[in-house]
């Protein structure tokens, strides 16, 4: 998956969530929204874990 694919996926996810928030009958079930947010959180945690360990400054 390329960065463009991830950006497109995130944009689509945000659009779906916005649409669901603005609707009285959400098209995206809450459990699906939570699953998408969990997946985003997992990707963020992987990115954080991949950061180099900071070295103390003396």
PDB file with SEQRES, HELIX, SHEET and CRYST1 records, atoms N, CA, C and O in Angstrom:
SEQRES   1 A   58  UNK UNK UNK UNK UNK UNK UNK UNK UNK UNK UNK UNK UNK          
SEQRES   2 A   58  UNK UNK UNK UNK UNK UNK UNK UNK UNK UNK UNK UNK UNK          
SEQRES   3 A   58  UNK UNK UNK UNK UNK UNK UNK UNK UNK UNK UNK UNK UNK          
SEQRES   4 A   58  UNK UNK UNK UNK UNK UNK UNK UNK UNK UNK UNK UNK UNK          
SEQRES   5 A   58  UNK UNK UNK UNK UNK UNK                                      
HELIX    1 AA1 UNK A    3  UNK A   22  1                                  20    
HELIX    2 AA2 UNK A   30  UNK A   50  1                                  21    
CRYST1    1.000    1.000    1.000  90.00  90.00  90.00 P 1           1          
ATOM      1  N   UNK A   1       0.854  -1.177   0.000  1.00  0.00           N  
ATOM      2  CA  UNK A   1       0.000   0.000   0.000  1.00  0.00           C  
ATOM      3  C   UNK A   1       0.900   1.241   0.000  1.00  0.00           C  
ATOM      4  O   UNK A   1       1.841   1.338   0.788  1.00  0.00           O  
ATOM      5  N   UNK A   2       0.603   2.167  -0.876  1.00  0.00           N  
ATOM      6  CA  UNK A   2       1.421   3.368  -0.991  1.00  0.00           C  
ATOM      7  C   UNK A   2       0.869   4.464  -0.084  1.00  0.00           C  
ATOM      8  O   UNK A   2      -0.239   4.355   0.440  1.00  0.00           O  
ATOM      9  N   UNK A   3       1.657   5.514   0.089  1.00  0.00           N  
ATOM     10  CA  UNK A   3       1.215   6.644   0.906  1.00  0.00           C  
ATOM     11  C   UNK A   3      -0.045   7.278   0.306  1.00  0.00           C  
ATOM     12  O   UNK A   3      -0.931   7.724   1.035  1.00  0.00           O  
ATOM     13  N   UNK A   4      -0.114   7.315  -1.039  1.00  0.00           N  
ATOM     14  CA  UNK A   4      -1.308   7.873  -1.690  1.00  0.00           C  
ATOM     15  C   UNK A   4      -2.529   7.037  -1.350  1.00  0.00           C  
ATOM     16  O   UNK A   4      -3.602   7.577  -1.079  1.00  0.00           O  
ATOM     17  N   UNK A   5      -2.364   5.706  -1.364  1.00  0.00           N  
ATOM     18  CA  UNK A   5      -3.478   4.823  -1.011  1.00  0.00           C  
ATOM     19  C   UNK A   5      -3.934   5.082   0.421  1.00  0.00           C  
ATOM     20  O   UNK A   5      -5.132   5.140   0.699  1.00  0.00           O  
ATOM     21  N   UNK A   6      -2.958   5.240   1.339  1.00  0.00           N  
ATOM     22  CA  UNK A   6      -3.302   5.503   2.734  1.00  0.00           C  
ATOM     23  C   UNK A   6      -4.004   6.842   2.872  1.00  0.00           C  
ATOM     24  O   UNK A   6      -4.971   6.961   3.625  1.00  0.00           O  
ATOM     25  N   UNK A   7      -3.527   7.853   2.152  1.00  0.00           N  
ATOM     26  CA  UNK A   7      -4.155   9.175   2.209  1.00  0.00           C  
ATOM     27  C   UNK A   7      -5.580   9.104   1.683  1.00  0.00           C  
ATOM     28  O   UNK A   7      -6.494   9.676   2.277  1.00  0.00           O  
ATOM     29  N   UNK A   8      -5.770   8.399   0.562  1.00  0.00           N  
ATOM     30  CA  UNK A   8      -7.113   8.241  -0.007  1.00  0.00           C  
ATOM     31  C   UNK A   8      -8.028   7.491   0.963  1.00  0.00           C  
ATOM     32  O   UNK A   8      -9.194   7.845   1.136  1.00  0.00           O  
ATOM     33  N   UNK A   9      -7.481   6.455   1.585  1.00  0.00           N  
ATOM     34  CA  UNK A   9      -8.254   5.654   2.532  1.00  0.00           C  
ATOM     35  C   UNK A   9      -8.661   6.503   3.735  1.00  0.00           C  
ATOM     36  O   UNK A   9      -9.804   6.446   4.187  1.00  0.00           O  
ATOM     37  N   UNK A  10      -7.719   7.287   4.247  1.00  0.00           N  
ATOM     38  CA  UNK A  10      -8.028   8.146   5.396  1.00  0.00           C  
ATOM     39  C   UNK A  10      -9.057   9.208   5.026  1.00  0.00           C  
ATOM     40  O   UNK A  10      -9.960   9.501   5.811  1.00  0.00           O  
ATOM     41  N   UNK A  11      -8.925   9.783   3.835  1.00  0.00           N  
ATOM     42  CA  UNK A  11      -9.880  10.800   3.392  1.00  0.00           C  
ATOM     43  C   UNK A  11     -11.275  10.197   3.271  1.00  0.00           C  
ATOM     44  O   UNK A  11     -12.260  10.817   3.671  1.00  0.00           O  
ATOM     45  N   UNK A  12     -11.354   9.008   2.727  1.00  0.00           N  
ATOM     46  CA  UNK A  12     -12.646   8.336   2.585  1.00  0.00           C  
ATOM     47  C   UNK A  12     -13.232   8.011   3.959  1.00  0.00           C  
ATOM     48  O   UNK A  12     -14.437   8.139   4.173  1.00  0.00           O  
ATOM     49  N   UNK A  13     -12.377   7.594   4.880  1.00  0.00           N  
ATOM     50  CA  UNK A  13     -12.829   7.284   6.232  1.00  0.00           C  
ATOM     51  C   UNK A  13     -13.373   8.531   6.910  1.00  0.00           C  
ATOM     52  O   UNK A  13     -14.449   8.506   7.507  1.00  0.00           O  
ATOM     53  N   UNK A  14     -12.619   9.624   6.811  1.00  0.00           N  
ATOM     54  CA  UNK A  14     -13.067  10.877   7.427  1.00  0.00           C  
ATOM     55  C   UNK A  14     -14.384  11.346   6.806  1.00  0.00           C  
ATOM     56  O   UNK A  14     -15.274  11.819   7.514  1.00  0.00           O  
ATOM     57  N   UNK A  15     -14.507  11.216   5.494  1.00  0.00           N  
ATOM     58  CA  UNK A  15     -15.739  11.624   4.816  1.00  0.00           C  
ATOM     59  C   UNK A  15     -16.917  10.778   5.293  1.00  0.00           C  
ATOM     60  O   UNK A  15     -18.005  11.304   5.526  1.00  0.00           O  
ATOM     61  N   UNK A  16     -16.708   9.486   5.435  1.00  0.00           N  
ATOM     62  CA  UNK A  16     -17.779   8.594   5.888  1.00  0.00           C  
ATOM     63  C   UNK A  16     -18.186   8.931   7.320  1.00  0.00           C  
ATOM     64  O   UNK A  16     -19.372   8.923   7.648  1.00  0.00           O  
ATOM     65  N   UNK A  17     -17.212   9.224   8.165  1.00  0.00           N  
ATOM     66  CA  UNK A  17     -17.516   9.571   9.554  1.00  0.00           C  
ATOM     67  C   UNK A  17     -18.268  10.899   9.614  1.00  0.00           C  
ATOM     68  O   UNK A  17     -19.240  11.032  10.357  1.00  0.00           O  
ATOM     69  N   UNK A  18     -17.815  11.886   8.826  1.00  0.00           N  
ATOM     70  CA  UNK A  18     -18.506  13.183   8.779  1.00  0.00           C  
ATOM     71  C   UNK A  18     -19.951  12.999   8.328  1.00  0.00           C  
ATOM     72  O   UNK A  18     -20.874  13.576   8.902  1.00  0.00           O  
ATOM     73  N   UNK A  19     -20.129  12.184   7.289  1.00  0.00           N  
ATOM     74  CA  UNK A  19     -21.477  11.947   6.768  1.00  0.00           C  
ATOM     75  C   UNK A  19     -22.344  11.287   7.837  1.00  0.00           C  
ATOM     76  O   UNK A  19     -23.510  11.644   8.004  1.00  0.00           O  
ATOM     77  N   UNK A  20     -21.776  10.332   8.553  1.00  0.00           N  
ATOM     78  CA  UNK A  20     -22.524   9.640   9.599  1.00  0.00           C  
ATOM     79  C   UNK A  20     -22.892  10.604  10.725  1.00  0.00           C  
ATOM     80  O   UNK A  20     -24.000  10.536  11.256  1.00  0.00           O  
ATOM     81  N   UNK A  21     -21.987  11.490  11.091  1.00  0.00           N  
ATOM     82  CA  UNK A  21     -22.273  12.446  12.167  1.00  0.00           C  
ATOM     83  C   UNK A  21     -23.394  13.408  11.779  1.00  0.00           C  
ATOM     84  O   UNK A  21     -24.189  13.817  12.625  1.00  0.00           O  
ATOM     85  N   UNK A  22     -23.452  13.766  10.499  1.00  0.00           N  
ATOM     86  CA  UNK A  22     -24.429  14.746  10.037  1.00  0.00           C  
ATOM     87  C   UNK A  22     -25.774  14.137   9.681  1.00  0.00           C  
ATOM     88  O   UNK A  22     -26.701  14.857   9.310  1.00  0.00           O  
ATOM     89  N   UNK A  23     -25.891  12.849   9.787  1.00  0.00           N  
ATOM     90  CA  UNK A  23     -27.117  12.164   9.391  1.00  0.00           C  
ATOM     91  C   UNK A  23     -27.884  11.691  10.619  1.00  0.00           C  
ATOM     92  O   UNK A  23     -27.290  11.328  11.634  1.00  0.00           O  
ATOM     93  N   UNK A  24     -29.213  11.701  10.513  1.00  0.00           N  
ATOM     94  CA  UNK A  24     -30.016  11.136  11.591  1.00  0.00           C  
ATOM     95  C   UNK A  24     -30.049   9.615  11.485  1.00  0.00           C  
ATOM     96  O   UNK A  24     -30.340   8.922  12.460  1.00  0.00           O  
ATOM     97  N   UNK A  25     -29.751   9.106  10.297  1.00  0.00           N  
ATOM     98  CA  UNK A  25     -29.642   7.664  10.088  1.00  0.00           C  
ATOM     99  C   UNK A  25     -28.260   7.395   9.513  1.00  0.00           C  
ATOM    100  O   UNK A  25     -28.085   7.370   8.295  1.00  0.00           O  
ATOM    101  N   UNK A  26     -27.277   7.192  10.388  1.00  0.00           N  
ATOM    102  CA  UNK A  26     -25.900   7.004   9.906  1.00  0.00           C  
ATOM    103  C   UNK A  26     -25.785   5.845   8.921  1.00  0.00           C  
ATOM    104  O   UNK A  26     -26.392   4.789   9.099  1.00  0.00           O  
ATOM    105  N   UNK A  27     -24.986   6.073   7.873  1.00  0.00           N  
ATOM    106  CA  UNK A  27     -24.755   5.023   6.886  1.00  0.00           C  
ATOM    107  C   UNK A  27     -23.609   4.113   7.320  1.00  0.00           C  
ATOM    108  O   UNK A  27     -23.451   3.008   6.800  1.00  0.00           O  
ATOM    109  N   UNK A  28     -22.810   4.589   8.278  1.00  0.00           N  
ATOM    110  CA  UNK A  28     -21.702   3.786   8.784  1.00  0.00           C  
ATOM    111  C   UNK A  28     -22.038   3.392  10.216  1.00  0.00           C  
ATOM    112  O   UNK A  28     -22.186   4.256  11.080  1.00  0.00           O  
ATOM    113  N   UNK A  29     -22.159   2.096  10.471  1.00  0.00           N  
ATOM    114  CA  UNK A  29     -22.477   1.650  11.826  1.00  0.00           C  
ATOM    115  C   UNK A  29     -21.370   2.042  12.808  1.00  0.00           C  
ATOM    116  O   UNK A  29     -20.196   2.109  12.442  1.00  0.00           O  
ATOM    117  N   UNK A  30     -21.758   2.294  14.044  1.00  0.00           N  
ATOM    118  CA  UNK A  30     -20.808   2.722  15.068  1.00  0.00           C  
ATOM    119  C   UNK A  30     -19.661   1.727  15.227  1.00  0.00           C  
ATOM    120  O   UNK A  30     -18.513   2.134  15.401  1.00  0.00           O  
ATOM    121  N   UNK A  31     -19.959   0.426  15.169  1.00  0.00           N  
ATOM    122  CA  UNK A  31     -18.890  -0.561  15.350  1.00  0.00           C  
ATOM    123  C   UNK A  31     -17.874  -0.490  14.216  1.00  0.00           C  
ATOM    124  O   UNK A  31     -16.689  -0.750  14.423  1.00  0.00           O  
ATOM    125  N   UNK A  32     -18.341  -0.137  13.015  1.00  0.00           N  
ATOM    126  CA  UNK A  32     -17.410   0.007  11.890  1.00  0.00           C  
ATOM    127  C   UNK A  32     -16.547   1.249  12.077  1.00  0.00           C  
ATOM    128  O   UNK A  32     -15.350   1.219  11.791  1.00  0.00           O  
ATOM    129  N   UNK A  33     -17.142   2.338  12.555  1.00  0.00           N  
ATOM    130  CA  UNK A  33     -16.377   3.557  12.820  1.00  0.00           C  
ATOM    131  C   UNK A  33     -15.307   3.274  13.870  1.00  0.00           C  
ATOM    132  O   UNK A  33     -14.157   3.686  13.720  1.00  0.00           O  
ATOM    133  N   UNK A  34     -15.691   2.572  14.928  1.00  0.00           N  
ATOM    134  CA  UNK A  34     -14.721   2.237  15.969  1.00  0.00           C  
ATOM    135  C   UNK A  34     -13.612   1.344  15.434  1.00  0.00           C  
ATOM    136  O   UNK A  34     -12.452   1.503  15.815  1.00  0.00           O  
ATOM    137  N   UNK A  35     -13.949   0.417  14.564  1.00  0.00           N  
ATOM    138  CA  UNK A  35     -12.929  -0.456  13.966  1.00  0.00           C  
ATOM    139  C   UNK A  35     -11.955   0.361  13.119  1.00  0.00           C  
ATOM    140  O   UNK A  35     -10.748   0.120  13.151  1.00  0.00           O  
ATOM    141  N   UNK A  36     -12.479   1.327  12.363  1.00  0.00           N  
ATOM    142  CA  UNK A  36     -11.606   2.186  11.559  1.00  0.00           C  
ATOM    143  C   UNK A  36     -10.689   3.020  12.449  1.00  0.00           C  
ATOM    144  O   UNK A  36      -9.503   3.175  12.157  1.00  0.00           O  
ATOM    145  N   UNK A  37     -11.242   3.553  13.533  1.00  0.00           N  
ATOM    146  CA  UNK A  37     -10.429   4.347  14.457  1.00  0.00           C  
ATOM    147  C   UNK A  37      -9.371   3.475  15.145  1.00  0.00           C  
ATOM    148  O   UNK A  37      -8.238   3.914  15.347  1.00  0.00           O  
ATOM    149  N   UNK A  38      -9.740   2.255  15.497  1.00  0.00           N  
ATOM    150  CA  UNK A  38      -8.768   1.328  16.085  1.00  0.00           C  
ATOM    151  C   UNK A  38      -7.631   1.037  15.109  1.00  0.00           C  
ATOM    152  O   UNK A  38      -6.469   0.975  15.510  1.00  0.00           O  
ATOM    153  N   UNK A  39      -7.962   0.859  13.832  1.00  0.00           N  
ATOM    154  CA  UNK A  39      -6.936   0.601  12.817  1.00  0.00           C  
ATOM    155  C   UNK A  39      -6.028   1.815  12.666  1.00  0.00           C  
ATOM    156  O   UNK A  39      -4.813   1.668  12.536  1.00  0.00           O  
ATOM    157  N   UNK A  40      -6.613   3.023  12.681  1.00  0.00           N  
ATOM    158  CA  UNK A  40      -5.796   4.238  12.609  1.00  0.00           C  
ATOM    159  C   UNK A  40      -4.878   4.329  13.811  1.00  0.00           C  
ATOM    160  O   UNK A  40      -3.701   4.663  13.671  1.00  0.00           O  
ATOM    161  N   UNK A  41      -5.401   4.035  14.987  1.00  0.00           N  
ATOM    162  CA  UNK A  41      -4.600   4.085  16.200  1.00  0.00           C  
ATOM    163  C   UNK A  41      -3.443   3.090  16.129  1.00  0.00           C  
ATOM    164  O   UNK A  41      -2.327   3.404  16.545  1.00  0.00           O  
ATOM    165  N   UNK A  42      -3.702   1.903  15.609  1.00  0.00           N  
ATOM    166  CA  UNK A  42      -2.640   0.895  15.473  1.00  0.00           C  
ATOM    167  C   UNK A  42      -1.551   1.388  14.521  1.00  0.00           C  
ATOM    168  O   UNK A  42      -0.365   1.204  14.795  1.00  0.00           O  
ATOM    169  N   UNK A  43      -1.941   2.014  13.402  1.00  0.00           N  
ATOM    170  CA  UNK A  43      -0.943   2.548  12.462  1.00  0.00           C  
ATOM    171  C   UNK A  43      -0.125   3.662  13.104  1.00  0.00           C  
ATOM    172  O   UNK A  43       1.083   3.756  12.890  1.00  0.00           O  
ATOM    173  N   UNK A  44      -0.793   4.510  13.896  1.00  0.00           N  
ATOM    174  CA  UNK A  44      -0.080   5.598  14.577  1.00  0.00           C  
ATOM    175  C   UNK A  44       0.903   5.024  15.582  1.00  0.00           C  
ATOM    176  O   UNK A  44       2.031   5.504  15.692  1.00  0.00           O  
ATOM    177  N   UNK A  45       0.485   4.003  16.316  1.00  0.00           N  
ATOM    178  CA  UNK A  45       1.375   3.396  17.311  1.00  0.00           C  
ATOM    179  C   UNK A  45       2.585   2.760  16.642  1.00  0.00           C  
ATOM    180  O   UNK A  45       3.694   2.854  17.168  1.00  0.00           O  
ATOM    181  N   UNK A  46       2.398   2.118  15.501  1.00  0.00           N  
ATOM    182  CA  UNK A  46       3.524   1.535  14.759  1.00  0.00           C  
ATOM    183  C   UNK A  46       4.492   2.636  14.340  1.00  0.00           C  
ATOM    184  O   UNK A  46       5.708   2.468  14.438  1.00  0.00           O  
ATOM    185  N   UNK A  47       3.956   3.759  13.875  1.00  0.00           N  
ATOM    186  CA  UNK A  47       4.813   4.875  13.464  1.00  0.00           C  
ATOM    187  C   UNK A  47       5.583   5.437  14.653  1.00  0.00           C  
ATOM    188  O   UNK A  47       6.765   5.762  14.532  1.00  0.00           O  
ATOM    189  N   UNK A  48       4.917   5.554  15.802  1.00  0.00           N  
ATOM    190  CA  UNK A  48       5.584   6.046  17.010  1.00  0.00           C  
ATOM    191  C   UNK A  48       6.682   5.076  17.436  1.00  0.00           C  
ATOM    192  O   UNK A  48       7.790   5.491  17.772  1.00  0.00           O  
ATOM    193  N   UNK A  49       6.371   3.798  17.420  1.00  0.00           N  
ATOM    194  CA  UNK A  49       7.349   2.785  17.822  1.00  0.00           C  
ATOM    195  C   UNK A  49       8.561   2.766  16.898  1.00  0.00           C  
ATOM    196  O   UNK A  49       9.656   2.385  17.312  1.00  0.00           O  
ATOM    197  N   UNK A  50       8.365   3.178  15.648  1.00  0.00           N  
ATOM    198  CA  UNK A  50       9.459   3.167  14.682  1.00  0.00           C  
ATOM    199  C   UNK A  50      10.381   4.383  14.826  1.00  0.00           C  
ATOM    200  O   UNK A  50      11.459   4.413  14.233  1.00  0.00           O  
ATOM    201  N   UNK A  51       9.966   5.379  15.604  1.00  0.00           N  
ATOM    202  CA  UNK A  51      10.813   6.559  15.791  1.00  0.00           C  
ATOM    203  C   UNK A  51      12.083   6.177  16.544  1.00  0.00           C  
ATOM    204  O   UNK A  51      12.057   5.303  17.411  1.00  0.00           O  
ATOM    205  N   UNK A  52      13.192   6.830  16.213  1.00  0.00           N  
ATOM    206  CA  UNK A  52      14.427   6.520  16.927  1.00  0.00           C  
ATOM    207  C   UNK A  52      14.321   6.938  18.396  1.00  0.00           C  
ATOM    208  O   UNK A  52      13.634   7.900  18.737  1.00  0.00           O  
ATOM    209  N   UNK A  53      15.005   6.206  19.237  1.00  0.00           N  
ATOM    210  CA  UNK A  53      15.027   6.517  20.659  1.00  0.00           C  
ATOM    211  C   UNK A  53      15.812   7.805  20.882  1.00  0.00           C  
ATOM    212  O   UNK A  53      16.945   7.929  20.417  1.00  0.00           O  
ATOM    213  N   UNK A  54      15.223   8.756  21.582  1.00  0.00           N  
ATOM    214  CA  UNK A  54      15.961  10.003  21.818  1.00  0.00           C  
ATOM    215  C   UNK A  54      17.152   9.760  22.753  1.00  0.00           C  
ATOM    216  O   UNK A  54      17.072   8.967  23.691  1.00  0.00           O  
ATOM    217  N   UNK A  55      18.229  10.444  22.480  1.00  0.00           N  
ATOM    218  CA  UNK A  55      19.414  10.320  23.331  1.00  0.00           C  
ATOM    219  C   UNK A  55      19.435  11.498  24.291  1.00  0.00           C  
ATOM    220  O   UNK A  55      19.189  12.637  23.894  1.00  0.00           O  
ATOM    221  N   UNK A  56      19.729  11.222  25.550  1.00  0.00           N  
ATOM    222  CA  UNK A  56      19.770  12.332  26.519  1.00  0.00           C  
ATOM    223  C   UNK A  56      20.860  13.326  26.144  1.00  0.00           C  
ATOM    224  O   UNK A  56      21.929  12.942  25.670  1.00  0.00           O  
ATOM    225  N   UNK A  57      20.585  14.576  26.355  1.00  0.00           N  
ATOM    226  CA  UNK A  57      21.595  15.599  26.092  1.00  0.00           C  
ATOM    227  C   UNK A  57      22.295  15.958  27.383  1.00  0.00           C  
ATOM    228  O   UNK A  57      21.669  16.079  28.436  1.00  0.00           O  
ATOM    229  N   UNK A  58      23.571  16.124  27.289  1.00  0.00           N  
ATOM    230  CA  UNK A  58      24.354  16.462  28.502  1.00  0.00           C  
ATOM    231  C   UNK A  58      24.732  17.905  28.495  1.00  0.00           C  
ATOM    232  O   UNK A  58      25.388  18.375  29.424  1.00  0.00           O  
TER     233      UNK A  58                                                      
END                                                                             
